[in-house]
Amino acid sequence: MDQPFLSEPITITERYLILPISPDATRRFVTISDETGPIGEFGAFLDFENPRFQMYYPVERYLGKTVTFRVEPALSVSFTFTDSLPKPTAEEAPYRPFLHFTTAYGWINDPNGMTYHNGLYHLYYQHNSGGILMDSENTSWGHAVSEDMIGWREVGDALFPDHRGSCYSGGAVSDTRNVSGFGKDGKPPLLLYYTAAARPVGISKGQKFVQCLFYSTDNGKTVQPYEENPIIPHIEAANRDPKVIWCEEIGAYLLVLYLDHSDFVFFRSDDLVHWTEHQRFTLPEDRECPNLMPLKIEGSDEHRWVFIGAADRYVVGNFDSGMYEMEAGPYRYHYTGGGSCYSYASQCFDNLGGRQVRMAWQHLPVPDCCFRGQLTIPCELSLCRLNGELRLRSLPIAELDAYRTTTDCYTLTATEEETFSIPLEKAAYDLTLSVTEGDSDITLSLFGLTVTLAIRDNKLRYNHGEIPLRYSENAPTLRLLSDVCSAELFADNGLVYGTTYHIADYTQNTLTVTASNLSLTLSVSKLKAVDMRRPPTFTET
């Protein structure tokens, strides 16, 4: 077997290691060591001859250290560094969304640690900064901040793989009462909970998945580990994905953790640091990334607790007995209508004063881009009574309205089959359609995407897939958010939600609506783009 390549000692003086990457190259495993031994490692499809992209691996935590790089399989490397993250060019990111959150470089998946803290919304997410493919040995937590949950600005990676493993999914809490005791100078700390996921190779080899805590006392600018990590030792299988929330009914914080198969465990705590097992629970038809939340029932003062898994199966329950008891479900929240743009691993923001706002990961197999994956538009959740059952409703948050640059409203009536045409521009759009009379099919086409409301069949068809058009007996409605490489669809006033992967063809810049013997209203809003590459700002209040 060839010996691995070992570089000459290098003193780290800049914040990013430049990685020449080609997705089809051989994957190399790189170990970073100082005089004490291995201090970091990552995998990358290194290609110094004909790279497709440059990626930027953060090494700020090693500034001032003299290190060596061990590369296997052996490849002679001559790494270079930079102190700033360049803005990707249009050639590097030709399919960058206008509104949906993406990272500047690399792969992202599950949203993590979403909270409102000290005047800012914080979003963390699974991030591989060394390539555009999922790589469990590289998984860090990226970090972005926003004033409105739409216009995000990247801060940089916050949590990195260490001797316990990669940084898998989890949640965050703004400890407004400082029950953890980590706050300083009257300022509440920000607590981050994640799974340390031991890897099959490298410095965490042979360990098991455990739950760990980091915290910040400077509004998320920097984080530090809790000295007595892990806060929850290994239980079974690949136990992972801690979600933490306050439960008024039991007067304690709950941490929900995935175990194995469809099984989860609830822990409770008074101080957000020390946890004891409370109960175990099975969520039929789902697994991973638990999302637990109290939701008000529309038109009443009552609420129920909704438990959702990563694949968006949910149940409705309560804590009346002190334990979580399922009342109804499981139901299906999300549908994928063809393609591979599924919605997965959703989480809700902490500390929104009673609002529950959800974001999820969407896998996007976009070609020839320096990024891969995006997050859904934030949606507000509620419960409504439908035919004697409690069902989940979601609609884009009201903050999206501020991004409308133009809105045109139409009343369309077709006695015979007729096609109406509305000019569009290269932009993201928010369309809302409501049927006022008739039950024949309606077909919308924009940017190469065709959507059909088959009212009599109660089907919504798009991209070779179909989902329910409505659960209620109300008149059919559809809200459609179109972006560069995806569409999100909200039917039946948000009772049905679907997504699809679709690269918009902006040469087909006309919205057409085809119908017969039918009347409808239509609003068409053009949305302004978000510059997510602006430098972040932090409040100091």
Helices and strands as residue ranges (DSSP letters): E 5-6, E 10-11, E 16-21, E 28-34, E 37-44, E 53-58, G 60-62, E 66-72, E 80-82, E 106-117, E 120-128, E 140-146, E 153-154, E 166-174, E 190-197, G 202-204, E 210-216, E 224-225, E 240-247, E 252-260, E 263-269, E 276-282, E 291-296, E 303-308, E 313-318, E 325-332, E 334-336, E 343-348, E 357-362, E 371-372, E 374-375, E 379-386, E 389-396, G 398-403, E 404-414, E 418-423, E 428-437, E 442-446, E 449-454, E 459-462, E 465-468, E 477-482, E 486-491, G 492-494, E 496-501, E 510-515, E 518-527
